[in-house]
């Protein structure tokens, strides 16, 4: 179902009991974030929130995509698998053999539908241009300062529209924008993004780069800007497919570029490719850590236009789960079908757990028919689009429920031979990855948890564990004083979580060797993860999120032999120059400040937010260290 506006979507959310209107004043600086963080981490993503009183003329809509139900409402479907099924049906219609003229004629309606989804430029002004401000001041918008250590206020849900200067092909990406002045922001596109490539081409030509920012309109527009589409697929064609109606575009007022006519807000401007970059950030990012300040292009605003009843859409990101996790879940379900069709027909399903913050962990189910197939799938996926950023990839058989993480643990314990089924590789990483020794480049780990063919079986054995034994925590800590706490997940992976005081030891490879010698320990454990002593080792989601974020898999994995087999130790601790010879800055995790938490606690009842929800930041406070956005040595 196509939405006529963001207001139309808001009415749909409200009709489905998925929206709370907040009528009392809430400050866009930190306070909105603190409220939304509490809802985002609630069961099923809480509710969407509309902050109608924020000091500007524009209501703020946030957490609108923060659950499976709201994501389905946004895309006009009942189930996130529906879109993938539609893609499969279209592909089948065009590729199945046609026996005669009648069969060929049957595809004409599909051809007509595809044609009807193509974006179209229309004459005149659109609803997005009902109000035109040629003396722009971005301060009229309720732009959020999300987290205490952020470098300023950031536009967090912009659809950034650029064109290739040679071909005219359009790209719509989503890159955060920090406000510096009433007509100046940053443009935070990463080196791997199409917007950055367009910038490079304009720079070669010595030209200024026209850009338009669209905010709001049909939610299909916003989702399409986040989707991992091939470079030659127009995001507005994809949006037309999602909403089953073409996107109508109108010319900007001051730039040679087109924007959706029914968007809520348009920010027009340019990047001068000859101009020096500006220091942008820090920013509390989707990894759950701050992305640190760096140099990015300046975006000069030349005009702002908007609807008369425009709504300002925003999102916040941080420690998972957040709203972006559900956008990622939609991507997981939608793009399974294209991957199967175009690359890997043996893939049955895949899952991106929220703790992996999109890139750090993927679980893939395949129909295995020959030896080495899991390794082939690993290599293929690491070469496919945004999967090149994946850090840990687990491959399992077709009979495994990959959405049941306890089952995944048991399958790994059953099928993985530690010396031969861990496959390390090197490649590009997301530039937000803070764990690698080198910027945007590091190692990857593929885990072959499939049932092995005869050709794949070796004589190697893992440590044979005895789950009936009970580890004596007090004796272990007495023998190893650098260990501050210990937890054992024997029914899951024969996995131990070991919290470490790194002031007492920074050589975790050496500690691993000593632990293997300890028979009472190694008789029970085959995989161990070291974490910092501030980590709650009883919270497996916290351990998984931190470990996946903090490891460079090849550097931080220690395979220790024993006469009974092989044990795996993983260093999931934060790294520093003094203790680890790690010479990059290490970012802090993201938490609210005490003043903001207390303020929201005090006014919660008067805001009409329902039952009180405690701040998630309280749980993580002791893991946020001095130094601001980056951890001080």
C-alpha positions as CSV (number, residue, x, y, z in Angstrom):
1,X,0.0,0.0,0.0
2,X,1.5,3.4,-1.0
3,X,1.5,6.1,1.7
4,X,0.6,9.6,0.7
5,X,2.8,11.1,3.3
6,X,4.4,10.5,6.7
7,X,1.2,11.8,8.3
8,X,-0.6,9.0,6.5
9,X,1.8,6.4,8.0
10,X,1.3,8.0,11.4
11,X,-2.4,7.5,11.2
12,X,-1.9,3.9,10.2
13,X,0.4,3.3,13.2
14,X,-2.1,4.9,15.5
15,X,-5.0,2.8,14.1
16,X,-2.9,-0.3,14.9
17,X,-2.1,0.9,18.5
18,X,1.6,1.3,17.5
19,X,2.0,5.0,18.3
20,X,2.3,7.2,21.4
21,X,1.8,10.9,21.0
22,X,4.0,12.9,23.5
23,X,2.3,16.3,23.9
24,X,4.5,17.7,26.7
25,X,7.8,19.4,25.9
26,X,10.8,17.1,25.5
27,X,14.2,18.4,24.5
28,X,15.6,17.1,21.2
29,X,19.0,17.3,22.9
30,X,19.6,14.0,24.7
31,X,16.0,13.7,26.2
32,X,14.3,12.3,23.2
33,X,17.1,9.7,22.8
34,X,16.8,8.6,26.5
35,X,13.1,8.0,26.1
36,X,13.4,6.2,22.8
37,X,16.2,4.0,24.0
38,X,14.0,2.7,26.8
39,X,11.2,1.8,24.2
40,X,13.6,0.4,21.6
41,X,14.9,-2.2,24.1
42,X,11.4,-3.1,25.3
43,X,9.9,-6.5,24.2
44,X,9.0,-6.3,20.5
45,X,10.5,-2.9,20.2
46,X,7.9,-0.9,22.2
47,X,5.9,1.7,20.4
48,X,6.6,4.4,17.8
49,X,6.8,7.9,19.4
50,X,5.6,11.2,18.0
51,X,7.1,14.1,20.0
52,X,4.7,17.0,19.1
53,X,6.3,19.6,21.5
54,X,10.0,19.9,20.9
55,X,10.6,23.6,20.5
56,X,10.0,23.7,16.7
57,X,7.1,23.6,14.3
58,X,7.8,20.0,13.3
59,X,6.8,16.9,15.2
60,X,9.5,14.3,15.6
61,X,8.6,10.7,14.5
62,X,11.0,8.1,15.9
63,X,11.1,4.3,16.4
64,X,8.6,4.1,13.6
65,X,10.3,1.0,12.2
66,X,11.4,-0.5,15.5
67,X,9.5,-3.8,15.5
68,X,8.6,-6.5,13.0
69,X,4.9,-5.4,13.0
70,X,5.8,-1.7,12.3
71,X,8.3,-2.7,9.7
72,X,5.5,-4.7,7.9
73,X,3.1,-1.8,8.3
74,X,5.7,0.5,6.7
75,X,6.1,-1.7,3.7
76,X,2.4,-2.6,3.4
77,X,2.8,-6.4,4.0
78,X,1.8,-9.0,6.5
79,X,5.1,-10.9,6.7
80,X,8.7,-9.8,6.0
81,X,9.1,-12.9,3.7
82,X,6.4,-11.7,1.4
83,X,8.6,-9.3,-0.6
84,X,11.2,-12.0,-1.2
85,X,8.5,-14.4,-2.4
86,X,7.2,-11.7,-4.8
87,X,10.8,-11.2,-6.2
88,X,11.0,-15.0,-6.7
89,X,7.6,-15.1,-8.5
90,X,8.7,-12.3,-10.9
91,X,12.0,-14.0,-11.6
92,X,10.2,-17.3,-12.3
93,X,7.8,-15.7,-14.7
94,X,10.6,-14.3,-16.8
95,X,12.9,-17.3,-16.7
96,X,10.7,-20.3,-17.0
97,X,10.6,-21.8,-20.5
98,X,7.7,-20.6,-22.6
99,X,6.0,-23.3,-24.7
100,X,4.0,-21.1,-27.0
101,X,2.4,-17.8,-27.7
102,X,-0.1,-18.0,-24.9
103,X,2.6,-18.6,-22.3
104,X,4.5,-15.6,-23.6
105,X,1.5,-13.4,-23.5
106,X,0.9,-14.3,-19.9
107,X,4.0,-12.3,-18.8
108,X,2.6,-9.1,-20.3
109,X,0.8,-8.1,-17.1
110,X,4.1,-8.5,-15.2
111,X,5.9,-6.4,-17.7
112,X,3.2,-3.8,-17.4
113,X,3.6,-3.9,-13.6
114,X,7.4,-3.5,-13.7
115,X,6.9,-0.5,-16.1
116,X,4.5,1.1,-13.7
117,X,7.1,1.1,-10.9
118,X,9.6,3.2,-12.8
119,X,10.1,6.6,-11.2
120,X,8.8,9.5,-13.2
121,X,9.8,13.2,-13.3
122,X,6.7,15.4,-13.3
123,X,6.4,19.1,-14.0
124,X,5.6,21.8,-11.5
125,X,6.1,21.8,-7.8
126,X,5.4,18.9,-5.4
127,X,3.8,18.8,-2.0
128,X,7.4,18.8,-0.6
129,X,7.7,22.4,-2.0
130,X,4.6,24.0,-0.5
131,X,6.9,26.1,1.7
132,X,10.2,27.3,0.2
133,X,13.0,28.9,2.2
134,X,15.7,30.3,0.0
135,X,17.5,31.8,3.0
136,X,17.9,28.4,4.7
137,X,18.3,27.8,8.3
138,X,18.5,24.1,9.2
139,X,17.9,25.1,12.8
140,X,14.2,25.3,12.1
141,X,14.2,21.5,12.3
142,X,14.2,19.5,15.6
143,X,17.6,17.8,14.8
144,X,18.7,15.6,17.7
145,X,21.8,15.5,19.7
146,X,21.6,11.8,20.5
147,X,24.3,11.0,23.0
148,X,26.4,12.9,25.5
149,X,29.7,12.6,23.7
150,X,28.3,13.3,20.2
151,X,30.1,16.1,18.4
152,X,26.8,18.0,17.9
153,X,23.3,17.6,16.5
154,X,22.9,15.0,13.6
155,X,20.3,14.4,11.0
156,X,20.0,10.6,11.3
157,X,17.4,9.5,8.7
158,X,18.3,11.5,5.6
159,X,17.9,10.1,2.1
160,X,20.9,11.5,0.3
161,X,20.3,11.8,-3.4
162,X,23.3,12.1,-5.8
163,X,24.0,11.5,-9.4
164,X,27.0,10.1,-11.3
165,X,28.3,13.1,-13.3
166,X,29.1,10.9,-16.4
167,X,26.0,8.6,-16.6
168,X,23.4,10.6,-14.7
169,X,22.5,7.4,-12.8
170,X,20.9,8.3,-9.5
171,X,21.9,6.9,-6.0
172,X,19.9,7.3,-2.8
173,X,22.0,6.5,0.3
174,X,21.7,7.2,4.0
175,X,24.6,9.1,5.5
176,X,24.4,10.9,8.8
177,X,24.8,14.7,8.7
178,X,26.2,16.8,11.6
179,X,25.0,20.4,11.9
180,X,27.8,23.0,12.0
181,X,25.9,26.2,11.0
182,X,22.5,27.2,9.8
183,X,23.5,26.4,6.2
184,X,26.4,23.9,6.7
185,X,26.5,20.2,7.7
186,X,28.9,17.4,7.3
187,X,28.4,14.6,4.8
188,X,29.5,11.3,6.4
189,X,29.7,8.9,3.5
190,X,32.1,6.0,3.9
191,X,34.8,5.1,1.3
192,X,32.8,2.0,0.2
193,X,29.6,4.0,-0.5
194,X,28.3,5.1,-3.9
195,X,28.0,8.7,-2.7
196,X,31.7,8.7,-2.0
197,X,32.4,7.4,-5.5
198,X,30.2,10.1,-7.1
199,X,32.2,12.7,-5.1
200,X,35.4,11.3,-6.5
201,X,34.1,11.6,-10.0
202,X,33.0,15.2,-9.5
203,X,36.4,16.0,-7.9
204,X,38.2,14.6,-11.0
205,X,36.1,17.0,-13.1
206,X,36.8,19.9,-10.8
207,X,33.0,20.5,-10.3
208,X,30.8,21.1,-7.4
209,X,28.5,18.2,-6.6
210,X,24.7,18.9,-6.4
211,X,22.9,17.0,-3.6
212,X,19.4,16.8,-2.3
213,X,18.3,15.4,1.1
214,X,14.8,14.0,1.4
215,X,13.1,13.4,4.7
216,X,9.9,11.6,5.2
217,X,7.3,10.7,2.7
218,X,6.3,7.1,2.1
219,X,8.4,4.8,4.4
220,X,9.3,2.7,1.4
221,X,11.5,5.6,0.3
222,X,13.4,5.6,3.6
223,X,13.8,1.8,3.6
224,X,15.0,1.8,0.0
225,X,17.8,4.3,0.9
226,X,19.2,1.7,3.4
227,X,18.8,-1.3,1.1
228,X,21.9,-3.1,-0.2
229,X,21.0,-2.7,-3.9
230,X,23.4,-3.3,-6.8
231,X,24.9,0.0,-8.1
232,X,22.8,0.0,-11.3
233,X,19.4,-0.4,-9.5
234,X,17.6,2.9,-8.8
235,X,16.4,3.1,-5.2
236,X,13.3,4.8,-6.4
237,X,12.5,1.9,-8.8
238,X,12.9,-0.4,-5.8
239,X,10.6,1.8,-3.8
240,X,8.1,1.7,-6.6
241,X,8.2,-2.1,-6.5
242,X,7.7,-2.1,-2.7
243,X,4.8,0.3,-2.7
244,X,3.4,-1.0,-6.1
245,X,3.2,2.5,-7.4
246,X,5.8,4.7,-9.1
247,X,7.6,7.4,-7.3
248,X,6.9,10.9,-8.7
249,X,9.9,13.2,-8.7
250,X,10.1,16.9,-9.1
251,X,13.1,19.2,-9.8
252,X,14.8,20.9,-6.9
253,X,14.5,24.7,-6.6
254,X,18.2,25.5,-6.5
255,X,20.0,22.2,-7.6
256,X,19.9,20.1,-10.8
257,X,18.5,17.0,-9.1
258,X,15.1,15.4,-8.5
259,X,13.4,14.5,-5.3
260,X,10.2,12.7,-4.3
261,X,7.3,15.1,-4.8
262,X,5.5,13.8,-1.7
263,X,8.4,13.9,0.8
264,X,8.0,15.9,3.9
265,X,11.2,18.0,3.9
266,X,13.8,18.6,1.3
267,X,17.3,20.1,2.0
268,X,19.1,21.2,-1.2
269,X,22.7,22.0,-1.5
270,X,26.2,21.0,-2.8
271,X,29.6,19.8,-1.8
272,X,32.5,21.8,-3.2
273,X,35.0,19.1,-4.1
274,X,37.9,21.5,-4.0
275,X,37.1,22.5,-0.4
276,X,39.0,21.2,2.6
277,X,37.1,18.6,4.7
278,X,35.7,19.4,8.1
279,X,36.2,17.4,11.4
280,X,33.0,15.5,11.9
281,X,31.9,13.5,14.9
282,X,32.1,11.8,17.4
283,X,28.8,10.0,17.0
284,X,27.1,7.3,19.0
285,X,26.8,4.7,16.3
286,X,24.9,1.5,15.5
287,X,27.8,-0.7,16.7
288,X,27.0,0.4,20.3
289,X,30.3,2.3,20.4
290,X,31.1,5.9,19.4
291,X,32.5,6.4,15.9
292,X,35.3,8.8,16.5
293,X,35.9,12.2,14.9
294,X,37.3,12.2,11.3
295,X,37.4,14.4,8.3
296,X,34.5,14.5,5.9
297,X,33.1,16.8,3.1
298,X,31.2,19.9,3.9
299,X,27.6,20.1,2.6
300,X,26.4,23.7,1.9
301,X,22.6,24.2,2.1
302,X,21.1,26.4,-0.6
303,X,17.4,25.9,0.0
304,X,15.0,24.1,2.4
305,X,11.4,23.2,1.3
306,X,8.7,21.3,3.1
307,X,5.0,20.4,3.3
308,X,2.7,22.6,5.3
309,X,2.1,19.8,7.8
310,X,5.6,18.2,7.6
311,X,6.9,15.7,10.1
312,X,10.6,15.4,10.9
313,X,11.6,11.7,10.9
314,X,14.6,10.6,13.0
315,X,16.2,7.5,14.5
316,X,18.8,6.8,17.1
317,X,21.3,4.0,17.1
318,X,23.4,2.5,19.9
319,X,23.8,-0.7,21.9
320,X,21.4,-3.3,20.3
321,X,18.6,-3.9,20.0
322,X,17.5,-0.5,18.5
323,X,15.2,0.5,15.7
324,X,17.9,-0.1,13.0
325,X,17.9,-3.8,14.0
326,X,14.4,-4.2,12.6
327,X,15.3,-2.4,9.4
328,X,18.2,-4.9,9.1
329,X,15.8,-7.7,9.8
330,X,13.7,-6.6,6.8
331,X,16.8,-6.5,4.6
332,X,17.7,-10.0,5.8
333,X,14.3,-11.4,4.8
334,X,14.0,-9.4,1.5
335,X,17.4,-10.0,0.1
336,X,17.6,-13.7,0.8
337,X,15.8,-14.4,-2.4
338,X,18.1,-12.3,-4.7
339,X,21.2,-14.0,-3.1
340,X,19.8,-17.4,-3.8
341,X,18.8,-16.6,-7.3
342,X,21.9,-14.7,-8.4
343,X,24.7,-16.4,-6.5
344,X,24.1,-19.3,-4.1
345,X,21.1,-21.5,-4.8
346,X,22.2,-23.9,-2.0
347,X,21.4,-21.2,0.6
348,X,18.1,-22.0,2.3
349,X,18.0,-19.2,4.9
350,X,20.2,-16.8,6.8
351,X,20.0,-14.9,10.0
352,X,21.7,-11.7,11.2
353,X,21.4,-11.7,15.1
354,X,20.9,-8.3,16.7
355,X,24.0,-8.7,18.8
356,X,26.0,-8.8,15.6
357,X,24.9,-5.2,14.6
358,X,24.4,-6.2,11.0
359,X,28.0,-6.9,10.0
360,X,29.7,-8.8,12.8
361,X,27.7,-12.1,12.7
362,X,25.7,-14.0,10.1
363,X,24.3,-17.5,10.3
364,X,23.6,-19.3,7.0
365,X,21.7,-22.5,6.4
366,X,22.6,-24.5,3.2
367,X,21.6,-27.6,1.4
368,X,25.0,-29.4,1.5
369,X,25.6,-31.9,-1.3
370,X,29.4,-32.1,-1.6
371,X,32.6,-31.7,0.5
372,X,33.9,-28.1,0.9
373,X,30.6,-26.5,0.1
374,X,30.5,-24.5,3.3
375,X,33.9,-23.0,2.5
376,X,32.7,-22.1,-1.0
377,X,29.7,-20.3,0.5
378,X,31.9,-18.4,2.9
379,X,34.1,-17.2,0.1
380,X,31.2,-16.3,-2.1
381,X,29.4,-14.3,0.6
382,X,32.5,-12.4,1.6
383,X,32.7,-11.2,-2.0
384,X,29.1,-10.1,-2.2
385,X,28.1,-6.5,-1.7
386,X,27.8,-5.5,1.9
387,X,28.5,-9.0,3.0
388,X,32.2,-8.1,2.4
389,X,32.0,-6.4,5.8
390,X,31.0,-9.6,7.7
391,X,33.3,-10.6,10.4
392,X,32.0,-14.0,11.7
393,X,30.1,-16.4,9.5
394,X,28.5,-19.6,10.7
395,X,27.4,-22.3,8.1
396,X,24.9,-25.0,9.2
397,X,22.9,-27.8,7.6
398,X,19.4,-27.5,6.2
399,X,17.7,-29.2,9.2
400,X,18.9,-26.6,11.7
401,X,16.7,-23.9,13.0
402,X,19.0,-20.9,12.6
403,X,16.8,-18.6,14.5
404,X,17.2,-20.7,17.6
405,X,20.5,-19.6,19.0
406,X,20.7,-22.3,21.6
407,X,20.4,-24.9,18.8
408,X,23.2,-23.2,16.9
409,X,25.4,-23.5,20.0
410,X,24.7,-27.2,20.3
411,X,25.3,-27.8,16.6
412,X,28.7,-26.0,16.8
413,X,29.6,-28.2,19.7
414,X,28.6,-31.3,17.8
415,X,29.9,-30.6,14.3
416,X,32.9,-28.3,14.6
417,X,36.4,-29.7,14.8
418,X,38.3,-26.7,16.1
419,X,41.6,-27.2,14.2
420,X,40.0,-27.8,10.8
421,X,36.6,-26.1,10.8
422,X,37.6,-22.6,11.7
423,X,38.5,-20.8,8.5
424,X,40.3,-17.4,8.7
425,X,40.4,-14.9,5.9
426,X,41.3,-11.3,5.4
427,X,39.4,-8.5,3.7
428,X,37.6,-5.2,4.0
429,X,35.7,-4.3,7.2
430,X,33.2,-1.6,7.9
431,X,35.1,1.6,8.7
432,X,33.1,1.7,12.0
433,X,34.9,-1.5,13.1
434,X,37.2,-0.4,16.0
435,X,38.8,-3.8,16.7
436,X,41.1,-4.3,13.7
437,X,44.7,-3.2,13.9
438,X,44.3,-1.4,10.6
439,X,41.6,1.0,9.5
440,X,38.8,-0.8,7.6
441,X,40.9,-3.9,7.0
442,X,41.2,-7.1,9.1
443,X,40.4,-10.7,9.5
444,X,37.2,-12.8,9.2
445,X,36.2,-16.1,10.7
446,X,34.1,-18.7,9.0
447,X,32.8,-21.6,11.1
448,X,31.9,-24.8,9.2
449,X,29.2,-26.3,11.5
450,X,27.8,-28.6,8.8
451,X,27.8,-32.4,9.0
452,X,31.0,-33.5,7.4
453,X,31.5,-35.7,4.4
454,X,34.1,-38.5,4.6
455,X,36.6,-36.4,2.7
456,X,36.3,-33.6,5.3
457,X,36.9,-35.7,8.4
458,X,40.4,-35.5,9.9
459,X,42.0,-37.2,12.9
460,X,42.0,-34.0,14.9
461,X,39.9,-34.0,18.0
462,X,38.6,-31.2,20.2
463,X,39.0,-31.3,24.0
464,X,36.8,-34.0,25.3
465,X,34.7,-32.4,27.9
466,X,32.9,-33.9,30.9
467,X,29.7,-31.9,31.4
468,X,28.9,-33.8,34.5
469,X,31.8,-32.3,36.4
470,X,31.3,-29.1,38.3
471,X,34.0,-26.4,38.0
472,X,35.0,-25.0,41.3
473,X,35.0,-21.2,40.6
474,X,36.7,-20.3,43.9
475,X,39.5,-22.7,43.3
476,X,40.0,-21.5,39.8
477,X,40.2,-17.8,40.9
478,X,42.6,-18.8,43.6
479,X,44.9,-20.5,41.2
480,X,44.5,-17.8,38.5
481,X,44.3,-14.4,40.4
482,X,43.9,-12.5,37.1
483,X,40.5,-14.1,36.7
484,X,37.8,-12.1,38.5
485,X,34.8,-14.2,37.6
486,X,33.7,-17.2,35.6
487,X,30.6,-18.6,34.0
488,X,30.0,-21.9,32.3
489,X,27.5,-22.6,29.6
490,X,27.9,-26.4,29.5
491,X,24.6,-27.3,27.9
492,X,25.2,-24.8,25.1
493,X,28.8,-25.0,23.8
494,X,31.0,-26.3,26.6
495,X,31.7,-22.6,26.7
496,X,33.2,-20.6,29.5
497,X,33.1,-16.8,29.9
498,X,36.1,-15.6,31.9
499,X,36.3,-12.0,33.1
500,X,39.8,-10.7,33.4
501,X,41.6,-8.0,35.3
502,X,44.0,-6.9,32.6
503,X,46.1,-4.9,35.1
504,X,47.2,-8.3,36.4
505,X,47.8,-9.9,32.9
506,X,47.7,-8.7,29.3
507,X,49.1,-11.9,27.9
508,X,45.9,-13.9,27.3
509,X,47.7,-16.4,25.0
510,X,49.9,-17.3,27.9
511,X,47.0,-17.5,30.3
512,X,45.2,-19.8,27.8
513,X,48.2,-22.1,27.9
514,X,48.1,-22.2,31.7
515,X,44.4,-22.9,31.7
516,X,44.8,-25.9,29.4
517,X,47.3,-27.4,31.8
518,X,44.7,-27.2,34.6
519,X,42.8,-30.5,34.3
520,X,39.7,-29.5,36.2
521,X,39.2,-26.6,33.8
522,X,40.0,-28.3,30.5
523,X,38.0,-31.4,31.3
524,X,34.9,-29.2,31.2
525,X,35.6,-26.5,28.6
526,X,36.4,-26.5,24.9
527,X,35.8,-22.9,24.0
528,X,36.5,-19.9,26.3
529,X,35.9,-16.2,25.9
530,X,37.9,-13.6,27.8
531,X,36.0,-10.4,28.6
532,X,36.8,-7.3,30.7
533,X,36.0,-7.5,34.4
534,X,33.2,-4.9,34.0
535,X,31.2,-7.2,31.8
536,X,28.1,-9.0,33.1
537,X,29.2,-12.5,32.3
538,X,25.7,-13.8,33.1
539,X,24.2,-11.8,30.3
540,X,25.0,-13.8,27.2
541,X,23.7,-11.1,24.8
542,X,26.0,-8.6,26.3
543,X,29.0,-10.9,26.1
544,X,28.2,-11.8,22.5
545,X,27.8,-8.1,21.4
546,X,31.0,-7.0,23.1
547,X,33.1,-10.0,21.9
548,X,31.9,-9.7,18.3
549,X,32.7,-5.9,18.4
550,X,36.0,-6.2,20.1
551,X,37.7,-9.1,18.2
552,X,39.9,-9.2,15.1
553,X,39.2,-13.0,14.8
554,X,42.6,-14.2,13.6
555,X,44.6,-12.0,16.0
556,X,42.4,-12.7,19.0
557,X,41.9,-16.5,18.6
558,X,44.2,-18.8,20.4
559,X,44.2,-22.5,19.5
560,X,45.9,-24.4,22.4
561,X,46.7,-28.1,22.0
562,X,46.5,-30.7,24.7
563,X,47.1,-34.4,24.7
564,X,43.3,-34.9,24.5
565,X,42.8,-32.5,21.6
566,X,42.5,-28.8,21.0
567,X,40.8,-25.9,22.9
568,X,39.8,-22.4,21.5
569,X,40.3,-19.2,23.5
570,X,39.0,-15.9,22.3
571,X,40.1,-12.5,23.5
572,X,37.0,-10.4,23.6
573,X,38.5,-7.6,25.8
574,X,39.0,-4.0,24.8
575,X,42.5,-3.3,23.5
576,X,45.0,-0.6,24.4
577,X,48.5,0.4,23.5
578,X,49.9,-0.3,27.0
579,X,48.4,-3.8,27.4
580,X,48.0,-5.0,23.8
581,X,50.3,-2.8,21.6
582,X,47.1,-1.6,19.9
583,X,47.9,1.8,18.5
584,X,44.4,2.9,17.3
585,X,42.0,4.9,19.6
586,X,39.5,2.6,21.3
587,X,35.9,4.0,21.4
588,X,33.7,4.1,24.5
589,X,30.4,2.3,24.6
590,X,27.3,4.6,24.4
591,X,25.3,5.4,27.5
592,X,23.1,8.4,28.6
593,X,24.4,10.7,31.3
594,X,23.1,10.7,34.8
595,X,21.4,14.1,34.5
596,X,19.4,13.1,31.5
597,X,18.4,9.8,33.0
598,X,17.2,11.6,36.2
599,X,15.3,14.2,34.2
600,X,13.4,11.6,32.2
601,X,12.7,9.5,35.4
602,X,11.2,12.6,37.0
603,X,8.9,13.6,34.2
604,X,8.0,10.1,32.9
605,X,4.5,10.0,34.3
606,X,3.6,13.5,33.1
607,X,4.7,12.6,29.5
608,X,2.0,10.0,29.2
609,X,4.5,7.2,28.3
610,X,2.7,4.4,30.1
611,X,4.3,2.1,32.6
612,X,7.8,3.2,33.8
613,X,10.8,1.8,31.9
614,X,14.2,1.9,33.5
615,X,17.1,3.4,31.5
616,X,19.0,0.7,29.7
617,X,22.2,2.8,30.2
618,X,22.2,2.0,33.9
619,X,23.2,-1.6,33.1
620,X,26.2,-0.5,31.0
621,X,27.5,2.5,33.1
622,X,30.5,0.7,34.6
623,X,31.6,-0.2,31.1
624,X,31.9,3.4,30.0
625,X,35.4,4.7,30.9
626,X,36.9,8.1,31.3
627,X,38.0,9.9,28.2
628,X,34.8,11.0,26.5
629,X,34.0,9.3,23.2
630,X,37.3,7.4,23.3
631,X,38.7,5.5,26.2
632,X,41.6,7.2,27.9
633,X,44.8,5.2,28.4
